[in-house]
């Protein structure tokens, strides 16, 4: 009886978390405590001028410190200025401070922050701490799960600085601050009925990614659909495309393909 109950709880947990593992944003939920995840994030972005495709690689290590705290450590590599070179990295931390859970339904909130350092040239007005700018970000995210659909929204404050000693921030200190606000929707498409944790999950995602510069008043609005496959409850593949809807920013490569490969190890320590 106890074994059946544990299996049922595990299946409900897997079903609940699948559709809120968003491709372009982080939900309020955390990875399992005492787990370690490895990611390889790949961006293939089309330059606005010419037809060149630039490649950005972001290897990532995720650590589930506890059920409330998780940490990500990233590296930034790019071929934008020639061969693939290391340009910087970041540390991201999330603290889940609210959780109201029920069967196949929950509401969660978390606070998060990121510090990034980068030594590449600053070539666009958009503030991007995931591979372009040095700076910090802090914000809150809320996620609501309702059976097979998960909704998540976040707002954060970003402040960019100089990229090392060689690349000063060129747009003025008053224009280095921005607000990011996002809305993400995820839906579990397959399996129709959960019977085994080894079943492959198929999730569809639609995310809206927006930024407003508090100094200049400039902004961008992007949409990013994606499909996600989860294998054996430990491995994951995401394929998405980010498309600019509207912008008053100068952006060099806003549109492109994103592919993520991920594998998780549980009860590591």
N, C-alpha and C positions, 0 to 999 in steps of 0.2 A: 504493500500500500504506500509506504514511504517512498519507494523507488518510483512508482507511477506519479506520485505527487511532484517529486523533484523534476522528472522528465517534463511534466505538463508545465511547470513553472519556467523551465528552461526554454521550451518552445514559445511560450507567451512572451518571454523576454526578447528572444531573437526576432519574433514577428514585430514587436513594438519598435525596436531600435533600427530596423533595416531602412525604413522609408525616411528616417531623419538623419542619415549619414550623407549630408549634402555634398555636392561636388565642389562648389565655389565658395561656400561659407561653412562656418562651424555652428552646430546647434547648441542649446543649453545643456544637453546631456553630455556625459563624459564617457570615455572608454572605461573598461573594467579596471578595478583596482588591481595593482600588482601585475599589470600587463605591459608589454612593450610592442609597439607597432613600427614597421618600416614602410616608408612610402618613397616612390619615385614619381615626382610630378613633372610633366612635360608640356611646355607651351610652344606651339608653332603659330607665330603671329605674322600677319601680312602687313608690310610697311605701307603707309599711306602714299608715299612717293615711290614710284617704281613698283616692281612686282616681287621684290625680294621677300623671302620668308625667313624671319629670325627665330632661332631656337633658344629657349630658356629652360634650364634643367634645375629643379629644386629637390634634392634629396632631403629626406625628413625622418627624424626619429621622434616617436611619441611615447611618453611614459605616463602610465596611470599611477600616480603617486598614492591616491586614495580614491574613495568613491566620490569625493567632492573636488579633488584637485588633479589636473593633468597638465603636462608640460610638453611643448614641441620645440625641437631644435632643428633649424633649417640651414642649408647652404645654398648660395645663389651662384649659378654658372650660366654663361651666355656666350653666343658666338656673334653678337651684334657688332663687335669691333674686330672681327677676324676669327681666329680659332677659338675653340671653347675654353674659356678662362674663368677662374673663380673671381667673383666680384664682391662677395660679402656673405652675410648670414643674418639670422634672427633667432630670438628666443620668445616663445609665446606661452602664456600661462592662463588657465581658465579655472575659476572657482565657482562651483554650483552652490548657490546659497538658498535656493527654494526648490522644493520638490513635493508635488501633490500627485500621488500615484494611485491608479486603480487598474482593474483588469482591462488591457488593451486601450487604456486611456491615461494620459498624464499631462501635467503642466509643470514646466521647469523654467527657472531663470538662473542666469550665471553672469558673473563679471569676468572680463578678460582684458589682457593687455599684451602688447608686443613691443619689443625693442629691436630695431634693425640697424645694421651698419653696412655701408656700401661704399666702394671706391671707384665706381664707374662714373662716367660723365652724366650730368643731369640734362636730359634732352627733351623733357616735356613738362607742361604745367601741372598735369595730374599728379597728385601726391599718391605714390604707390610704395608701400613699405614691404611688398612681397617681391623684391628683386630689383628695385630701382632707386629708392631713396633711403638715406639715413634718417632715423627719427623714432618716435614712439607713438603708440596708439593705445587708447583705453576706451572701454565701452561696456554695454550690457546687451544680453540676448535673451529672448523668451521663446520657448518652443511648446506648442500644443499638439499632442497626438490624439487623434480620434479614430480608433480602429486601424484602417489601412491608409489613412491620410495624415500627414504631419505638416503643420504650418510653423514657420519660424521667422522672427524678425529681429534685427539688431540695429543699434545706433552706436556710433563711436566717434571719438575726437582724435584727429591725427595732427602731428606737428613735425614737419620735415626740417632737416638741417643741412649743413654742408656734407658732401660726400668726401670725407678725408680732407687733407690739406690742399689737394690740387683742384678740387671741383667745388667751388663756392655755390651756394644756392642762388641762382641768377634772377629770380623773380621778385626779390624783396622779402624781408622778414614778415611784413604784413600779409603777404600772400602765401605763406608757408603752412597755414593752418586750414584744416578742412573737416567736414563732417561726412562720414559714410553712413548710409542707411540702406538696409537690404530687406527683401521679402523673399522667402523661399517656400516652395510647396513640393512635397514628395509623396508619391503614391506607390504602394506595393502592388505590382501587377501579377506576379507569379511568385510562389505557388498560390493557387486559389484556396487550398486548405493545407495547413501545416501538420505534417505527421512525423517529420524527422529533421533534425538539425542539419543533416547533410544535403537537404534539398537546396537547389540553387535559387537565390532570390533575384528577381528582376524588378528594379525600381525605376520609375520615371521621375525626373526633377524639372522644375521650372523656377528660375531664380532671377530676380530683378536687383541689379547692383547700381547704386547711385552715389554720387559725391557732389557736395556743394562747398566751394571755397569761401570761407567766412570773410576773407579780405577782399578778393576781387569780385565776388559774386558769380564767378563762372561755375559751370557744373557739367556733369555728364550723366546720362541714363543709358544703361546697358541691359540686355536680356540674355539669359544663358540657359538654354535647354540642355538636358543631358540624360543619358541612360547609364544605369549602374547594375553590375552583376556581382553578387556575393556568393562565394563558393565555400561550402563546408563550414560556414560561419567564421572563417578565419582569413580568407583571401578575398580580394576585391579589385574590380576593374571599373573605372569610370571613364566615359567618353563624352565630352561636352563641347559646345561651340559658343563662344562669347561674341555678341553682335551689338555694336553701338546703335542705339535708337536716336539719340540726340545729344549734342554737346556744344558748348561754347569754349571748351578747352582746346589748347594745342596738344594733340595726342599723336604720337608717331606710329603706333601699331595697336589700335584698340580691338581689332577683330581677329579671331583665330581659333584654332583647335586646341583642346586640352585633353590630355590622357594621363590618368593616374593608375599606378600599380601599387597595391598595398598588401601586406601580410602581417598578421597579429599573432603574438605569442602570449598565452595566458599563464598566470601563476608563476611568473618568472622569478620572483623574489618574495 
